[in-house]
């Protein structure tokens, strides 16, 4: 390439960059221009992505945009980013979705705005759903599952004790959360006396099956090891095996002795669009939206009025239907918020031993 | 272009002095987007949650942290050694190949780099699982009657990591070997050396800079592995990056995460310094870029 053409190209590139810069400046300014009209140009919601994202889009986001004209974009939700944004006072998210056991800690660390219960109605909400800095939004279950090719129907586990006794490969999440709960249930702790967790007893229970455990690390991986038959029995979240089972995969599960876990929503401290974000959170807790969400993904509503809007077939798949709710119990958020770091360290030590 | 042409006008010191200013932009970029954040990470390890050595005391007091750091170093060392065993003959063959054959071999080395580490790690899970390709093959051949349990385990982990790291060993070795003057081997032959002697006493010593450059690259990159040990390795193979991620993103304990990162960085720098001392400083850098022997 000749030198002159290189120069002319670099000039045109510079022009292009300058015009790009102008566009970027405009789009950066857009939220503030829009705020002058007291309506944000868009809301940014940080989510776990995937099917969850699709379910939000088809339920709460769609209705919100129809009502307010405000479009919603989603982005990934690493907690480290939340902390960095709040510390630097450069908050890009208006709402954050994440596991409730994480959001309770973020709330305690001052990373969330308080929820305005003048805007968000508690009507119909299950006990323990409404917190100072966040709201539970759904119920998933960490439950017993098995591969139907590897496990004969009569050998299918009915309880965690059956899972522990199974002579084969047991698949469990490689984290202390929920895993210690089911280890204690397997060891005979009554489900209503689970908390405060006896960590050492839980680890002893896991120790008994250590050579049989095939740990899974990620949810997608966890679903796969049950569907493929890499493991015979074990623990997994219902959202990972519900659809494969419905599509004929060799996997089955039930909600007996399930640990119910929740997604939660919080509003990052310092968002520019706090009032619109609060409206979105309020809308997400209404019965109609919660019912629509549970039709898209097998996570149960926390607004019990939503149950009345769902048919029997859908209810059967939901951890928080009246019938399934009685079979298990909710995870104790406060226990984990108080004891999380120490327990993770103790669990890691046991893993490495 | 032939080797002779390159050698006749290649004066790296002259080029580097005249065009040193070209490095200003990348240097500034690295300063702002790499060095400054890195300094903040190191500082944070000493000031968060309180000023002093709290985080470092916690690391030293916890058997978990020390065991994981030890795991990280030994796993990286094993992977480096295995990579060298496999890469050396490959690079040797490539150094002698020409034309289409060389291009095909190079494609086999480079194309895997285009696929993400996550996908390659999942792919190895498919190979190693109970009803995976490997177990199917073994039972079809009658080698095993029951599926072998590869996952999770040291064997699967080493295979996965070696596969990912191989190109980073082959390419520095190749650059080094292609620059070795073939006439030296002919001289050795004329002087009465048999092929084994000429390899051991002429070629192997000349390829040492390639071995150390590739080894350093693979070892340092292996220290930071995250997803592959998490997916393929057993609980006893937990590596430092997993621990750092738990603290940084799970528990938001950035002070401890920073201190752990700093320890990992210090181990890496210490190993690099040993390498520079053993091989001689200027050669270290230029060999990694593949130009060492030509000057």
Interface residues (C-beta under 8 A of the other chain):
Chain A: X78 X79 X80 X83 X102 X105 X106 X109 X169 X174 X214 X215 X217 X218 X221 X225 X228 X229 X230 X340 X341 X344 X345 X348 X349 X351 X352
Chain B: X62 X63 X64 X67 X68 X71 X122 X125 X129 X130 X131 X149 X151 X152 X230 X231 X234 X235 X236 X238 X243 X246 X248 X249 X250 X251 X252 X253 X254
